[in-house]
């Protein structure tokens, strides 16, 4: 752990040296560093207009160093307010609505996933027949495309691309050459190797890490050791690599990293906040260790680095460990806190900038293809929903082809221990953001619209749906949203009595 702290101190110096633009003949390596449930405010890098109290709570010097040498996106979005749809969107460049992978999948098989429970009242609408199996061997994925170009493709950590018992539960069926600790699991039973990474729940044991069982190492640190070893093997073999390093942290259980938690308690944070902050810091240490490995092996200046998250933070929880404020809501909700996430990209040819251009993680696949010089990049752009952001990263443009537009489709009930109706926005919805406006359709109770002006009301406190002065805006956004739903064949929810599709209408 002392070595990890040394990395944190040194990393700013390292990045200042190595992120000068370099041009080499070999294609660049790619490190996609994905943190689970990391919210928009859960790093020290401010993504709001000014640093917030929450930013100041966290110690993330390695992410700060990356931000100082790359492009920081203040308005970046996950593809969904929950994990699996976003992860599958990253892999394919396709919107979850088009994939029909619109909810989290994993420790249930596709045929026996139970219906969501409310505990207090019947859901007014039922679920569509969505793709519970997840991705499969026939899907075109980022690792498969890079593997075909000679890359070694490495997955480390949480996968959650396919349900238990399906081919997609193994990342190697999706184009990864190496899989370390990934399967159908959405979260570990424990972060402690002393608990065999499962506590008393064998169904939630992280696979493939038996060599660490019974030691005192934390899961985040064990995965970091494995990722660094995999990088070293690729460099030794002289091949470019894609490292998809997808941490289980900071997903529940909110479990303290023992060597890091005490300073947060001493600073007056509540125990849940302190435990969570120690998890965030451990992820930053991990990121710093990966950067240090790349530097030691002489490949950092030839590596594209992406740092992001799969959805908003865990806030619908008794004694919530964090907050997305000034955004409303968090994981599982229709509001900005559910889907707006950190995104920082740096590497060869990438400028230093801060931008409010609206981007999504489904843009990563076409962007990485462009940055790595994939020969089919331009043709592939026409086959995905994401946009190539490479010219934006190089500072050549300030807009994307689709403009300021982003959609979310979540026709599901996200379970929380408090129940879905105790937290605003935790119910089935479809939403569009465009030109600073956000329109949401909620499916329950016959359906309703909500409309917010994010430019003046980032916290979504003033619903302007149905007002005379915003009628034209609402009509325009409704038309655009419905056109998009038709174009991607987004599944509607169904009437529980008749089975007929229900949803927004023109």
C-alpha positions as CSV (number, residue, x, y, z in Angstrom):
1,X,0.0,0.0,0.0
2,X,2.9,2.4,0.7
3,X,4.0,1.7,-2.9
4,X,0.6,2.7,-4.2
5,X,0.8,6.0,-2.3
6,X,4.2,6.6,-3.9
7,X,2.6,6.1,-7.3
8,X,-0.1,8.6,-6.5
9,X,2.5,11.3,-5.6
10,X,4.6,10.7,-8.6
11,X,1.9,10.3,-11.2
12,X,1.5,14.0,-11.9
13,X,5.2,14.3,-12.8
14,X,5.0,11.2,-15.0
15,X,2.0,12.4,-17.0
16,X,3.6,15.8,-17.5
17,X,6.5,14.2,-19.2
18,X,4.9,11.5,-21.3
19,X,1.7,13.1,-22.7
20,X,3.6,15.3,-25.1
21,X,2.5,14.2,-28.5
22,X,4.5,11.4,-30.0
23,X,4.3,9.8,-33.3
24,X,5.4,6.2,-33.7
25,X,4.8,3.6,-36.4
26,X,3.0,1.1,-34.3
27,X,-0.7,1.5,-33.5
28,X,-1.5,2.9,-30.1
29,X,-2.5,0.8,-27.2
30,X,-5.8,1.4,-25.5
31,X,-6.7,1.4,-21.8
32,X,-10.4,1.7,-21.1
33,X,-10.6,2.2,-17.3
34,X,-14.3,1.7,-16.3
35,X,-15.4,2.2,-12.7
36,X,-18.7,0.7,-11.6
37,X,-21.3,3.2,-10.2
38,X,-18.9,6.1,-10.0
39,X,-20.9,9.3,-10.0
40,X,-20.5,12.6,-11.7
41,X,-19.3,14.2,-8.4
42,X,-17.2,11.2,-7.2
43,X,-13.8,12.5,-8.2
44,X,-11.8,15.5,-7.2
45,X,-12.0,16.8,-10.8
46,X,-14.8,19.4,-10.9
47,X,-17.4,18.7,-13.6
48,X,-19.8,21.4,-12.4
49,X,-19.1,25.1,-13.0
50,X,-17.2,25.2,-9.7
51,X,-15.7,22.6,-7.4
52,X,-18.3,21.2,-5.0
53,X,-18.2,20.0,-1.4
54,X,-18.4,16.4,-2.8
55,X,-15.5,17.0,-5.2
56,X,-13.4,18.1,-2.2
57,X,-14.3,15.0,-0.3
58,X,-12.4,12.6,-2.6
59,X,-8.7,12.1,-3.1
60,X,-8.1,11.2,-6.7
61,X,-4.7,12.7,-7.7
62,X,-4.1,10.3,-10.5
63,X,-7.4,11.1,-12.2
64,X,-6.6,14.8,-11.7
65,X,-3.3,14.4,-13.4
66,X,-5.0,12.7,-16.4
67,X,-7.5,15.6,-16.6
68,X,-4.7,18.1,-16.7
69,X,-3.3,16.4,-19.8
70,X,-6.4,15.3,-21.7
71,X,-10.0,16.2,-22.6
72,X,-12.5,16.5,-19.7
73,X,-16.1,16.1,-20.7
74,X,-18.5,17.8,-18.3
75,X,-21.7,16.6,-20.1
76,X,-20.8,12.9,-20.7
77,X,-23.5,10.2,-20.3
78,X,-23.6,6.5,-19.7
79,X,-26.0,4.7,-22.0
80,X,-28.3,3.7,-19.1
81,X,-28.9,4.4,-15.5
82,X,-27.8,0.8,-14.7
83,X,-24.8,-1.2,-15.6
84,X,-25.3,-4.0,-18.2
85,X,-26.9,-1.8,-20.9
86,X,-24.1,0.7,-20.7
87,X,-21.4,-2.0,-20.8
88,X,-23.0,-3.6,-23.8
89,X,-23.3,-0.2,-25.5
90,X,-19.6,0.4,-24.9
91,X,-18.7,-3.0,-26.4
92,X,-20.8,-2.5,-29.6
93,X,-21.3,1.2,-30.1
94,X,-25.0,0.5,-30.3
95,X,-27.7,2.0,-28.1
96,X,-29.1,-0.4,-25.5
97,X,-32.6,0.3,-27.0
98,X,-31.4,-1.1,-30.3
99,X,-29.8,-4.1,-28.6
100,X,-32.9,-4.7,-26.5
101,X,-30.5,-5.0,-23.6
102,X,-32.2,-2.5,-21.4
103,X,-31.7,-3.7,-17.8
104,X,-29.0,-5.2,-15.7
105,X,-28.4,-8.9,-16.3
106,X,-26.2,-11.5,-14.7
107,X,-26.7,-14.0,-11.9
108,X,-30.0,-15.2,-13.3
109,X,-30.2,-17.2,-16.5
110,X,-32.1,-15.6,-19.4
111,X,-35.1,-17.8,-19.0
112,X,-35.4,-17.7,-15.2
113,X,-34.8,-14.0,-14.3
114,X,-37.5,-13.3,-11.8
115,X,-40.0,-10.5,-12.3
116,X,-39.1,-7.3,-10.3
117,X,-40.8,-7.0,-7.0
118,X,-42.5,-3.9,-5.6
119,X,-43.9,-5.1,-2.3
120,X,-46.6,-2.5,-2.0
121,X,-48.6,-2.3,-5.2
122,X,-48.9,-3.8,-8.7
123,X,-46.9,-2.3,-11.4
124,X,-49.3,-0.5,-13.7
125,X,-47.4,-1.7,-16.8
126,X,-45.4,-4.8,-17.5
127,X,-41.9,-5.3,-19.0
128,X,-41.2,-5.9,-22.6
129,X,-39.7,-9.2,-23.8
130,X,-36.2,-7.7,-23.6
131,X,-32.9,-9.5,-24.3
132,X,-32.1,-11.1,-21.0
133,X,-29.3,-13.2,-22.4
134,X,-27.1,-10.2,-23.2
135,X,-24.4,-10.1,-25.8
136,X,-23.3,-13.2,-27.7
137,X,-20.6,-14.5,-30.1
138,X,-22.3,-13.0,-33.2
139,X,-22.2,-9.5,-31.9
140,X,-19.6,-7.1,-33.4
141,X,-17.6,-5.7,-30.5
142,X,-14.7,-3.4,-29.9
143,X,-12.3,-6.2,-28.7
144,X,-13.2,-8.4,-31.7
145,X,-12.5,-5.5,-34.2
146,X,-9.2,-4.7,-32.6
147,X,-8.2,-8.4,-32.3
148,X,-8.7,-8.7,-36.0
149,X,-6.1,-5.9,-36.4
150,X,-3.5,-7.7,-34.3
151,X,-4.3,-6.3,-30.9
152,X,-4.2,-8.5,-27.8
153,X,-7.5,-7.8,-26.2
154,X,-7.6,-8.1,-22.4
155,X,-10.5,-8.0,-20.0
156,X,-9.9,-7.5,-16.3
157,X,-12.6,-7.2,-13.7
158,X,-16.4,-7.0,-14.0
159,X,-17.9,-8.1,-17.3
160,X,-21.7,-8.4,-16.9
161,X,-22.2,-8.7,-20.6
162,X,-24.2,-11.9,-20.5
163,X,-26.5,-13.9,-18.2
164,X,-25.4,-16.9,-16.2
165,X,-25.0,-19.9,-18.5
166,X,-24.9,-18.0,-21.8
167,X,-21.8,-17.7,-24.0
168,X,-21.7,-13.9,-23.5
169,X,-21.0,-14.4,-19.8
170,X,-17.4,-15.3,-20.8
171,X,-15.7,-12.2,-22.3
172,X,-13.6,-14.4,-24.5
173,X,-16.7,-15.2,-26.6
174,X,-17.0,-11.5,-27.4
175,X,-13.5,-11.0,-28.8
176,X,-11.3,-10.8,-25.7
177,X,-8.1,-13.0,-25.8
178,X,-7.7,-12.8,-22.1
179,X,-10.3,-12.8,-19.3
180,X,-9.4,-12.1,-15.7
181,X,-12.2,-12.3,-13.1
182,X,-15.1,-11.5,-15.4
183,X,-18.3,-13.5,-15.8
184,X,-22.0,-12.9,-15.3
185,X,-21.6,-11.2,-11.9
186,X,-22.7,-7.7,-11.4
187,X,-21.1,-7.3,-8.0
188,X,-18.8,-9.2,-5.6
189,X,-19.9,-10.8,-2.3
190,X,-16.9,-9.2,-0.7
191,X,-13.9,-7.1,-1.6
192,X,-11.8,-9.1,0.9
193,X,-9.6,-12.0,-0.2
194,X,-9.9,-13.3,3.4
195,X,-13.5,-13.9,2.5
196,X,-12.6,-15.5,-0.9
197,X,-14.2,-12.4,-2.5
198,X,-17.7,-13.8,-1.6
199,X,-18.3,-13.5,2.1
200,X,-21.1,-16.0,2.9
201,X,-22.5,-15.8,-0.7
202,X,-20.9,-18.3,-3.0
203,X,-23.1,-17.1,-5.8
204,X,-21.3,-13.8,-5.8
205,X,-17.7,-15.1,-5.7
206,X,-15.5,-13.3,-8.2
207,X,-14.0,-16.0,-10.4
208,X,-10.4,-16.8,-11.2
209,X,-8.7,-15.2,-8.3
210,X,-8.2,-18.3,-6.1
211,X,-4.5,-17.6,-5.6
212,X,-5.4,-14.6,-3.5
213,X,-7.9,-16.4,-1.2
214,X,-7.0,-16.2,2.5
215,X,-4.6,-13.3,2.1
216,X,-5.2,-9.7,3.2
217,X,-5.4,-8.2,-0.2
218,X,-8.4,-6.1,-1.4
219,X,-10.2,-7.1,-4.6
220,X,-9.3,-3.7,-6.3
221,X,-5.6,-4.2,-5.5
222,X,-5.6,-7.9,-6.7
223,X,-7.2,-6.9,-10.0
224,X,-4.5,-4.2,-10.4
225,X,-1.8,-6.7,-10.0
226,X,-3.4,-8.9,-12.6
227,X,-3.9,-6.0,-15.0
228,X,-0.3,-4.9,-14.7
229,X,0.9,-8.4,-15.3
230,X,-1.2,-8.6,-18.5
231,X,0.2,-5.3,-19.8
232,X,3.7,-6.6,-19.2
233,X,3.0,-9.8,-21.1
234,X,1.7,-7.9,-24.1
235,X,4.6,-5.5,-24.2
236,X,7.1,-8.4,-23.8
237,X,5.4,-10.1,-26.8
238,X,5.6,-6.9,-28.9
239,X,1.9,-6.6,-29.6
240,X,-0.4,-3.6,-29.2
241,X,-3.1,-4.2,-26.7
242,X,-6.6,-3.2,-25.6
243,X,-7.0,-3.4,-21.8
244,X,-10.6,-3.2,-20.7
245,X,-10.1,-2.7,-16.9
246,X,-13.5,-2.7,-15.4
247,X,-13.4,-2.5,-11.7
248,X,-16.1,-4.1,-9.5
249,X,-15.6,-1.1,-7.2
250,X,-17.3,1.2,-6.3
251,X,-20.4,-1.1,-6.5
252,X,-22.0,-2.4,-3.4
253,X,-21.2,-3.8,-0.9
254,X,-19.9,-0.4,0.3
255,X,-17.0,-2.0,2.1
256,X,-14.0,0.0,3.4
257,X,-10.6,-0.4,2.0
258,X,-9.0,-0.9,5.4
259,X,-5.7,0.9,4.8
260,X,-7.4,4.0,3.4
261,X,-10.6,4.6,5.4
262,X,-9.4,6.1,8.7
263,X,-8.5,9.6,7.4
264,X,-12.1,10.0,6.1
265,X,-13.6,9.0,9.4
266,X,-11.2,11.5,11.1
267,X,-12.4,14.2,8.7
268,X,-15.9,13.7,10.0
269,X,-17.6,11.8,7.2
270,X,-20.3,9.3,8.2
271,X,-19.2,5.7,8.2
272,X,-21.0,4.9,4.8
273,X,-19.4,8.0,3.3
274,X,-16.0,7.1,4.6
275,X,-16.2,3.6,3.4
276,X,-17.2,4.8,0.0
277,X,-14.5,7.4,-0.2
278,X,-11.9,4.8,0.6
279,X,-13.2,2.7,-2.3
280,X,-12.9,5.7,-4.6
281,X,-9.4,6.4,-3.5
282,X,-8.4,2.7,-4.0
283,X,-9.6,2.9,-7.6
284,X,-7.5,6.0,-8.1
285,X,-4.5,4.2,-6.7
286,X,-5.2,1.4,-9.1
287,X,-5.4,3.8,-12.0
288,X,-2.1,5.3,-10.9
289,X,-0.5,1.9,-10.8
290,X,-1.6,1.1,-14.3
291,X,-0.2,4.4,-15.5
292,X,3.1,3.7,-13.7
293,X,3.3,0.3,-15.3
294,X,2.8,1.8,-18.8
295,X,5.5,4.3,-18.0
296,X,8.0,1.7,-16.7
297,X,7.5,-0.3,-19.8
298,X,8.0,2.7,-22.1
299,X,4.5,2.6,-23.7
300,X,2.6,5.3,-21.9
301,X,3.1,7.9,-24.6
302,X,1.7,5.4,-27.2
303,X,-1.4,4.6,-25.2
304,X,-4.9,6.1,-25.4
305,X,-6.4,6.2,-22.0
306,X,-10.1,6.5,-21.2
307,X,-11.5,7.0,-17.7
308,X,-15.3,6.7,-17.2
309,X,-18.2,5.0,-15.4
310,X,-21.2,2.9,-16.3
311,X,-23.9,4.9,-14.6
312,X,-24.6,7.3,-11.8
313,X,-23.9,6.8,-8.1
314,X,-25.7,4.8,-5.4
315,X,-27.9,7.5,-3.8
316,X,-31.2,5.6,-3.4
317,X,-30.1,4.0,-0.2
318,X,-30.6,4.5,3.5
319,X,-27.7,6.6,4.7
320,X,-26.5,7.2,1.1
321,X,-22.7,7.0,0.8
322,X,-22.5,9.8,-1.8
323,X,-24.5,12.3,-3.9
324,X,-24.7,13.5,-7.4
325,X,-25.7,17.0,-6.2
326,X,-26.2,19.5,-7.9
327,X,-27.7,16.9,-10.2
328,X,-31.0,15.2,-9.2
329,X,-31.1,11.5,-8.5
330,X,-28.6,8.8,-8.9
331,X,-28.3,5.3,-10.2
332,X,-31.5,3.9,-11.5
333,X,-33.3,7.2,-11.9
334,X,-34.5,9.1,-14.9
335,X,-32.8,12.3,-13.8
336,X,-29.3,13.6,-14.6
337,X,-27.7,12.0,-11.6
338,X,-28.7,8.6,-13.1
339,X,-26.7,8.8,-16.3
340,X,-24.3,11.7,-16.3
341,X,-20.8,10.4,-15.5
342,X,-17.1,11.4,-15.5
343,X,-15.3,11.0,-18.8
344,X,-11.7,11.9,-19.4
345,X,-9.6,10.9,-22.5
346,X,-5.9,11.4,-23.0
347,X,-3.1,10.0,-25.2
348,X,-1.2,10.6,-28.3
349,X,-2.7,13.4,-30.5
350,X,-5.3,14.3,-27.9
351,X,-5.5,17.9,-26.9
352,X,-5.9,19.4,-23.4
353,X,-9.4,20.8,-23.1
354,X,-12.5,21.0,-21.1
355,X,-15.7,20.7,-23.1
356,X,-19.5,20.7,-22.5
357,X,-20.2,18.9,-25.8
358,X,-22.8,16.2,-25.1
359,X,-21.2,12.8,-25.6
360,X,-22.0,9.2,-24.6
361,X,-20.0,6.1,-23.8
362,X,-21.5,4.5,-27.0
363,X,-19.3,7.0,-28.8
364,X,-16.2,5.2,-27.5
365,X,-16.2,2.4,-30.1
366,X,-16.1,4.6,-33.2
367,X,-13.7,7.0,-31.5
368,X,-11.2,4.3,-30.6
369,X,-11.4,2.8,-34.1
370,X,-10.5,6.2,-35.5
371,X,-7.7,6.8,-33.0
372,X,-6.2,3.4,-33.7
373,X,-6.3,3.8,-37.4
374,X,-8.7,0.8,-37.9
375,X,-9.1,0.4,-41.7
376,X,-12.8,-0.1,-41.4
377,X,-13.5,2.8,-39.1
378,X,-15.3,5.0,-41.5
379,X,-17.5,2.2,-42.8
380,X,-18.2,1.0,-39.3
381,X,-19.4,4.5,-38.3
382,X,-22.5,4.0,-40.4
383,X,-23.3,0.7,-38.6
384,X,-23.3,2.1,-35.0
385,X,-25.3,4.6,-33.0
386,X,-22.2,6.3,-31.5
387,X,-20.3,9.2,-33.1
388,X,-16.6,9.4,-33.8
389,X,-15.3,12.0,-31.4
390,X,-11.6,11.9,-32.5
391,X,-11.7,15.3,-34.2
392,X,-13.1,16.7,-31.0
393,X,-10.3,15.2,-29.0
394,X,-7.7,16.6,-31.4
395,X,-9.2,20.1,-31.1
396,X,-10.2,20.2,-34.7
397,X,-14.0,20.6,-34.1
398,X,-16.3,21.6,-31.3
399,X,-19.4,19.7,-32.3
400,X,-20.6,16.2,-33.1
401,X,-22.6,15.2,-36.2
402,X,-25.7,14.5,-34.1
403,X,-25.5,17.8,-32.3
404,X,-26.5,18.2,-28.6
405,X,-28.6,15.1,-28.4
406,X,-28.8,12.1,-26.0
407,X,-31.5,9.5,-25.4
408,X,-32.1,7.0,-22.6
409,X,-34.6,4.1,-22.7
410,X,-35.2,2.2,-19.5
411,X,-38.6,0.3,-19.6
412,X,-37.9,-1.4,-16.2
413,X,-38.2,-1.2,-12.5
414,X,-34.9,-0.8,-10.8
415,X,-34.9,-2.5,-7.3
416,X,-33.6,-0.7,-4.3
417,X,-33.7,-1.8,-0.7
418,X,-36.1,1.2,-0.1
419,X,-38.4,0.2,-2.9
420,X,-38.8,1.9,-6.3
421,X,-41.3,4.5,-5.2
422,X,-39.4,6.1,-2.4
423,X,-36.9,7.8,-4.7
424,X,-38.1,10.2,-7.4
425,X,-37.4,9.0,-10.9
426,X,-37.0,5.3,-10.1
427,X,-39.6,4.0,-12.4
428,X,-39.8,3.1,-16.1
429,X,-39.0,5.9,-18.5
430,X,-37.7,7.1,-21.9
431,X,-36.0,10.5,-22.1
432,X,-34.3,12.8,-24.6
433,X,-31.9,15.7,-24.0
434,X,-31.4,18.1,-26.9
435,X,-30.5,21.8,-27.1
436,X,-30.3,22.1,-23.3
437,X,-33.8,20.8,-22.8
438,X,-34.7,17.4,-21.3
439,X,-38.1,15.6,-21.9
440,X,-39.0,12.5,-19.9
441,X,-41.8,10.1,-20.4
442,X,-42.7,8.1,-17.3
443,X,-44.8,4.9,-18.1
444,X,-46.5,4.4,-14.7
445,X,-50.1,5.3,-13.9
446,X,-51.2,6.0,-17.5
447,X,-48.0,7.9,-18.3
448,X,-46.8,11.5,-17.9
449,X,-44.3,13.9,-19.4
450,X,-41.8,16.0,-17.5
451,X,-39.8,18.8,-19.2
452,X,-36.7,20.6,-17.8
453,X,-34.5,23.4,-19.0
454,X,-31.1,22.1,-18.0
455,X,-29.4,25.4,-18.8
456,X,-31.2,27.2,-16.1
457,X,-32.3,24.3,-14.0
458,X,-29.6,21.7,-13.8
459,X,-31.2,20.1,-10.7
460,X,-34.5,19.4,-12.6
461,X,-36.6,21.2,-10.0
462,X,-39.0,23.1,-12.2
463,X,-41.2,20.8,-14.4
464,X,-42.3,22.8,-17.4
465,X,-44.3,20.2,-19.3
466,X,-47.8,21.2,-20.4
467,X,-47.1,24.9,-20.2
468,X,-48.1,27.3,-23.0
469,X,-44.8,28.9,-23.2
470,X,-42.9,25.6,-23.7
471,X,-45.5,23.9,-26.0
472,X,-43.4,24.2,-29.1
473,X,-40.3,22.9,-27.3
474,X,-42.2,20.0,-25.9
475,X,-43.8,19.1,-29.3
476,X,-40.4,19.2,-31.0
477,X,-38.7,17.0,-28.4
478,X,-41.6,14.6,-28.3
479,X,-41.5,14.2,-32.1
480,X,-37.8,13.7,-32.1
481,X,-38.0,11.1,-29.3
482,X,-40.7,9.1,-31.0
483,X,-38.9,9.2,-34.3
484,X,-35.8,7.8,-32.6
485,X,-37.8,5.1,-30.8
486,X,-39.1,3.9,-34.1
487,X,-35.7,4.1,-35.8
488,X,-34.0,1.9,-33.2
489,X,-37.1,-0.4,-32.6
490,X,-37.1,0.6,-28.9
491,X,-39.4,-1.9,-27.0
492,X,-42.5,-0.4,-25.4
493,X,-43.8,-1.6,-22.1
494,X,-47.0,-3.6,-22.1
495,X,-50.5,-3.3,-20.6
496,X,-50.5,-5.9,-17.9
497,X,-54.1,-6.9,-18.7
498,X,-54.0,-7.1,-22.5
499,X,-50.3,-7.4,-23.3
500,X,-50.6,-4.5,-25.8
501,X,-47.7,-2.1,-26.1
502,X,-48.0,1.2,-24.2
503,X,-45.9,4.3,-24.2
504,X,-45.7,7.8,-25.5
505,X,-47.7,8.9,-28.5
506,X,-47.5,11.7,-31.0
